[in-house]
Amino acid sequence: MIHPGEGDTSTVRSVFIIDPNNKVRLTLTYPKSVGRNFNEILRVVDALQLTDKAPVATPVNWVPGDRVIVPPTVSTADAIAKYGDQVEVVKDYLRYIPQPTV
């Protein structure tokens, strides 16, 4: 669809990541003057696959192999029970662990 007032009809660069259950997990739309960053797209796919398999979240600028965050829905006691002394508690709501092998 093109807005009636829009004079430029060139394409938009959009990316959609759809999981095996046909659920849209990510949408990105780039301005026409900006190319897509394929490394970022692969990073997002890696993060989604990891967080689907393990109860973790990926922090800003995460890349595979970096430490991950224990989400607030997991108590510190449960995190320590599962990961032992690998849990780095920064705040009650911010706990890091090494990336689990999944």
N, C-alpha and C positions, 0 to 999 in steps of 0.2 A: 504494500500500500504506500502511496505517496501522498503526502499532505497537499491539499489543493494550492497552497501558497508556495510550495517548494519548486524552485526552478531547476535544481540539479537532480537528475534522476539516476546518478551513478549508484552502484551497489554499496551496501554496508558490509563490513567484515564482522560477522558474528560467529561465535563458537558455542556449541551445545555439547555437554557431556551427559550422555544418557546411560544409565546402568543396565545390567542384564534384566532387571525387572521392569524396564521401560519407564523408569522414574528419571525425570530431568534433575540432575545433580548440580549443574552449573550452566549459567549463561553468561557470556561475555560479548559485548559489542564494542568494537573499536571504531574510532572515527575513520572516515575514508582515507585520511592522510597518514594513518598510522598502521603499520603492518602488525600481524599477529606475532606473538612470542611463543614459538613452539616449545621451548624449554619450560616456560611457565605452564603450558597446557599439560605437558608430561608430569611436571611436579604436582599439579592438582590431581591428576589420575593416580599417581603414587600415593598421595595423601588420602584420597578417598578410599583406595584399596586397603591401606593400612588401618584407617579408622573404622572401616567396616569389619575388620577382623579382630581388632583389639580395642579395649575401652580406653582410648587415648585421644588427644587432640594435637594438632600440629601448630606450633607457634609461628609468629611472623618470620618470614624468610627461611622457613624450614626447607631442608633438602634431605633426601633419603640418607639415613645414617646419623642424622642429628638427633639430639635428645628431644623428647616429646613431653607433652603436658598430661598429667593425670586430671581428668575433668572434675569439676566441683561435685558432680553426682556420685563420685567415689570418695568415701571418707579417707582421711589420712591413715587411720588404723587399718582399713581394708587395703590401702595401697601398700603399706608397710608389710602387712601379712602376705601380700602377693609378691612384692618386689624386694622386700628386705631393706638392707642398708643402701640400696641403689636409689631410694627416694630422696630427692633433694627438696626440702621444704623451704620455700622462699617466704610465703605467706600461707595462711590457712587455705586460701583459694588458689594458690599457685604452687604446684608441686611438679618437679621434673623427674623423669626417669630416662635411662637410655632407651633408644628405640627397640621395642620388642621384636623378636624374630617371629614372623608369622608364616 
